[in-house]
Amino acid sequence: MNGGDVTEQSVYRRLREVREAFDKPESLAWPEISRGHLLLMMVSPKKQHQLVAHRLRTQLEPQLGTDLVLMPATDMEDAALGILRVPYLVVIDEEEATAESDAIDPRRCHLVIEIVSRSNPGNDYEGKLRDYPAMGVPHYLIVDPRDGTAVHHWAPTRRSGEPAYDNRQHYTCGHRTVNDTAQLVRSWRRQRGMSQTRLAELAGTGQAAISRIEFGRDLPTLALLDRIASALDCRLTVAFTSSSGQNLP
């Protein structure tokens, strides 16, 4: 470990101590730590922000089943990187939720959701888009109430030496963007009384791949989705829509 590493760790530990002693006003969210800075953010009282938050929770919770937990505003920490973030919503295993540590291990989460702040949108679109792939967060969904859009980022990698996500998909809010594929595959498989292993055999893939799809960890290719649909005696339909939500001819 070089001198720079020691200094960065010392700064992080000091910021951690300051955060623990912080007398948080009601109008502020809990501070986050990133790259040697303590970040203070306002809690949004806007009804549009709260409505989006309500819809996300009510949409996502029924899809999780008994093994996954939806945690609001919970510390997620990578001390080695000097990063502590507080995602608006994060999906983790029940096992991780009951672990002894105070903070979530980012490499054990399945999905992080942030609702863009009007006062500081760069924190979600830039700061967290840099930090979350570095921390190993597999899926990051940014929901923006300002223009009714959402962006799903997944597959952490490095690009030009910097942490980044390898894939992204844009949506308009109102579409069921979170774990739709997982819910559909899981629901149809159970209706058919089929195990993950049997579905994997029929679709020409592995059981682990089916498990990752059903838990929202992977987005399958259209080719694999087509084979899964055939194995479940379903038909895969792909449609393009305009920005107004109408189907295109």
Disulfide bonds with the S-S distance in Angstrom:
none
